[in-house]
Amino acid sequence: MAASWLWYEEREQGLGDRLFSAVMQKMNTIAENPDIFSIKRNPYREAKVSVFPFVIADKIYKRKKLIEAISVFHTSRNPKRKYLIEVK
């Protein structure tokens, strides 16, 4: 997300902030209504970010009442990498 913010900000001042705001708005929508988004690859759901070419992939843990955002993914990238989780 930080790299994407910087890329957009370098093109137009404030555009990175608009990206961040759009992602956070979608995250809030996911938190409020997690089941409205389609399952794309079980058990992961995807929600398109408004205006920007990104999707948020998430996984719902109903018993724990937890939603884990797996990635904020640019749609032009290799979709095979969308669900890879890097552990550092």
ChimeraX attribute file (.defattr): number of C-alpha atoms within 10 A of each C-alpha:
attribute: neighborCount
match mode: 1-to-1
recipient: residues
	/A:1	14
	/A:2	8
	/A:3	9
	/A:4	15
	/A:5	16
	/A:6	15
	/A:7	13
	/A:8	16
	/A:9	16
	/A:10	12
	/A:11	10
	/A:12	10
	/A:13	11
	/A:14	13
	/A:15	16
	/A:16	21
	/A:17	14
	/A:18	16
	/A:19	22
	/A:20	16
	/A:21	12
	/A:22	17
	/A:23	22
	/A:24	13
	/A:25	14
	/A:26	18
	/A:27	19
	/A:28	12
	/A:29	14
	/A:30	20
	/A:31	14
	/A:32	10
	/A:33	10
	/A:34	18
	/A:35	11
	/A:36	12
	/A:37	16
	/A:38	12
	/A:39	15
	/A:40	11
	/A:41	10
	/A:42	8
	/A:43	10
	/A:44	18
	/A:45	22
	/A:46	24
	/A:47	22
	/A:48	17
	/A:49	20
	/A:50	13
	/A:51	9
	/A:52	13
	/A:53	12
	/A:54	21
	/A:55	20
	/A:56	21
	/A:57	22
	/A:58	23
	/A:59	17
	/A:60	17
	/A:61	11
	/A:62	8
	/A:63	6
	/A:64	7
	/A:65	7
	/A:66	11
	/A:67	15
	/A:68	12
	/A:69	16
	/A:70	18
	/A:71	18
	/A:72	20
	/A:73	22
	/A:74	17
	/A:75	13
	/A:76	8
	/A:77	10
	/A:78	9
	/A:79	11
	/A:80	7
	/A:81	10
	/A:82	17
	/A:83	15
	/A:84	10
	/A:85	9
	/A:86	6
	/A:87	4
	/A:88	3
